[in-house]
Amino acid sequence: MEEPENQKVRANKIMAKSYWLINSKRTEVKRFIKNHKSIEGVFDYMFVDTGKIVGVFGKEPPVMTTTISVDIDLAREIYERLLSQGWRKTEEVWEKRLRH
């Protein structure tokens, strides 16, 4: 039987890297994460999730409201456009707190 700590490490390796943006008013976030069911090199897609910040940012996870699947090139365009509109890179600070 695998130790619980080893299960957590293995699960974290399986989880895909996500990229987060937050708007300047700190009321909304976007998460960009690769769709691993896409066919590598043929159809590369990203999920773009939108969420609303509830309460104080970092205390609770955002409430995710929509998810779209877009071509990876379009996802990059959306990401860059949001950065140019004042969105900032952020991290999953609520996840770190929930794990402790």
C-alpha positions in Angstrom: 0.0 0.0 0.0 1.4 3.4 -1.0 2.0 5.9 1.8 -0.4 9.0 1.7 2.5 11.4 1.3 3.7 9.5 -1.8 0.2 9.6 -3.2 0.2 13.4 -2.9 3.5 13.7 -4.6 2.4 11.5 -7.5 -0.9 13.4 -7.8 0.9 16.7 -8.0 3.2 15.4 -10.8 0.1 14.3 -12.8 -1.7 17.7 -12.4 -1.1 20.0 -15.3 0.6 23.4 -14.9 -1.9 26.2 -14.9 -1.3 29.9 -15.6 -3.4 32.4 -13.7 -4.3 36.1 -14.4 -6.2 38.5 -12.2 -7.8 41.7 -13.3 -6.8 45.1 -11.9 -9.9 45.4 -9.7 -9.1 41.9 -8.2 -12.6 40.7 -8.8 -12.0 38.2 -11.6 -9.4 35.5 -12.5 -8.6 33.6 -15.6 -6.9 30.1 -15.6 -5.2 28.8 -18.6 -4.5 25.0 -18.6 -3.6 22.6 -21.4 -6.2 20.1 -22.5 -4.3 16.9 -22.2 -6.9 15.0 -24.2 -5.9 17.0 -27.3 -3.8 15.2 -29.9 -0.2 16.3 -29.4 1.1 18.2 -32.5 -2.2 17.9 -34.3 -4.8 19.5 -32.1 -3.4 21.5 -29.2 -6.1 23.1 -27.1 -6.2 25.0 -23.8 -9.0 25.4 -21.4 -9.6 29.0 -20.4 -11.6 29.2 -17.1 -13.1 32.4 -15.7 -13.8 32.9 -12.1 -15.1 35.5 -9.7 -13.3 36.4 -6.5 -15.5 36.0 -3.5 -14.5 37.7 -0.3 -10.8 38.5 0.3 -8.5 37.3 -2.5 -6.5 34.4 -1.2 -8.8 33.3 1.6 -11.2 31.3 -0.6 -10.8 29.9 -4.1 -12.6 31.8 -6.8 -16.0 30.6 -8.0 -15.3 29.4 -11.5 -18.2 30.5 -13.8 -17.2 29.5 -17.3 -14.8 27.3 -19.2 -14.0 27.4 -22.9 -11.6 25.2 -25.0 -9.6 27.1 -27.6 -6.7 26.4 -29.9 -3.4 27.0 -28.1 -2.5 29.9 -30.4 -5.8 31.7 -29.6 -5.2 31.0 -25.9 -1.8 32.7 -26.2 -3.4 35.7 -27.9 -6.1 36.0 -25.2 -3.4 35.8 -22.5 -1.3 38.5 -24.1 -4.3 40.7 -24.7 -5.4 40.4 -21.1 -1.9 41.3 -19.9 -1.9 44.4 -22.2 -5.3 45.4 -20.7 -3.9 45.5 -17.1 -4.4 41.9 -16.0 -1.5 40.6 -13.9 0.0 37.2 -13.4 -0.9 35.5 -10.1 -0.7 32.1 -8.4 -3.1 29.7 -6.7 -2.6 31.2 -3.3 -5.7 29.6 -1.9 -4.5 26.1 -2.9 -1.3 26.5 -0.9 -3.3 27.5 2.2 -5.8 24.7 1.8 -3.0 22.1 1.7 -1.5 23.1 5.0 
